[in-house]
Amino acid sequence: MATPTPELFGSPHPAISVILPVLNEESHLEDAVQSILSQDYHGAIEVILAVGPSHDRTLEIAQSISHRDPRVVIVENPTGRTAAGLNLALRTSQSPVVVRVDGHAHIPHNYLSLVVEILNSTGAVNVGGVMAAVGKTPFEKAVAGAMRSPFGVGASRFHTGGEAGVVDTVYLGAFRREALIAIGGFDERFTRAQDWELNFRLRENGGIVYFDPRLHVTYRPRSTVKALAKQYFEYGRWRRVVSRRHAGTINLRYLAPPIALVGFFASVVAGIFAPILFTPAVIYLLFVLAASLSIASSIREYFLLLAVIPTMHFAWGAGFISSPKTLVPASE
């Protein structure tokens, strides 16, 4: 780890630009922005909303917030793509610290103060913390439970928590602006996994990516099985793209969902002809039963988890297996 550097930015309270790519966030945008504007941070803050072509009142709400508080700036993101919006906001920003927040996230009141403290003390170019999934409906609560458990998403510290330290990637991220500029910002060809891909390039450029569990961001999970399946299918699809472009970035944790998918359905088909071959499928179902029992806080949540956990695993696995090379050609 780099030697801790007091006041890395020449000031104990450097200016901060908080950037948000926003699309169809009518339900959450007001709360997300207010959680930023109400920070206990003593330095200057600007909030840059890169607003895509939404189908709800997102733009109207963003304009209302900006009218009430001049610290909030709106930039147009015609494509609506996350990476493009982040780059537009990054180019608009001027501050030495750039903090990414999503339109459906909620940060605690001391988040920005902690960000500067951790950037200073670690010498990191990017710091992040826990993606604290919190649901409101019974289904969302089940998804949140699975997302916080290693049985649902593996053992990534930004999902399950853990000790502070150097990691491969973090949720959202708070950056030294100069480090982002040095690598050209976000790769706009990536619809998903742009965070992972960005952090890979930051590390390749000699930077440190650092996890600290005190950076606790509230995240609202998907509210239907269909939306959850689509989300995890895209996660798997784009994580395969990262593995193609950056050799050596795949590991057994990422291979587990496609292996589970193929193994389960191969076992079901083969078991028709030789019942003993049902064994792998039965083992997986027993795993889901046990995992659901360990995560659930109620009978209702338990039965929802029986659908949620396989949906996450199999959708991710299907996306990984079916990911076409044409998404981001290796030759580019």
C-alpha positions, 0 to 999 in steps of 0.5 A: 500500500502507498505511504499515507499522505496527509492532505493529499489534495493540498487541503483537509477539505478539497472540493468534491464533485458528486456525479450521478448517471440518471435514467428513469429515477422518478421514485428515488432521485429526490432522496438520493440528491438530498442525501448528498446535499445534507452531508456533514462535509465542510468543503465545497460540493457540486452535484452533477446529474447526467440525465438520460431520455427518461420515460417518467418525471426524472428530468422535471424532478432534476430541474426542480432540485437544480432550481432550488439549489445552485450546487446541482448541475444538469447535463444532458446524456442523449444515449442514456448509457451509464458510462457515457453519462459518467464521462459527461459528468466527469468532463463537467466537473472541476473538483479534485475528488470525484464521487460516483453515486447512483440515482437509486442509492442513499449515502449516510451523512458522513460519507463524503468526509469519510471518502476524503479521510480514506483517500488521504490515509491510504493513498488510493485512487479509488475507495468504496464500501458496502452495497447495502441492499435494503428492500421495502416489499417482501420480494425486495427484502428477499433479494436484499438478503440474497445480495448480502449473503455469500450464498447469493452473490459470492464473497465480494466484500462490497456485498457481504462486508469485511475488513478494510483493505486493497481489493480488485473493485468496489461499489460506485467509487470515490476517485482522485480526479487526476487518476480517472483522467489519466486512464481516459475515464469510463469505457463507453462500450460497456453497458454493464461491468464498467466499474470492474473494467475501470478499476482494472485499468486503474490498477494496471496504471499503478493505482490502489483500489481500497475497500472500507466498510464504513462507506455504507451505501443503501441500495434498492434491489429489483422488485420483480423476478423478471427485472432481477433476471434481466439485471443478473443476465446483463451482469453475467453477459458483461462480466464475460466481456471483461474477462475477454478483454483483460486476461487473467481477470476471471476466477472460480467465483465468476465461473460458479454460476455458469457451471451451476447452470450447465451442471443442473440442467445436464443432470436433470436431462441425464437423470431421465436415462440414469436416475443416479445422474439426478444427484448434482441437481439434487445437491444444488436444490439442497444447497438452495434450500439450506441457503434460503433457510440461513438467509430468511427472516420469515417463512414468506421470505424463505419461500421467495428466496427459493425463487430468488437465489436460482434466478440470480445464479442461473440468469448470471450464468446464462448471460456469461455463457451466451455473451457474444464476442461482438459486444466489445470486439477483442480487436478494439 
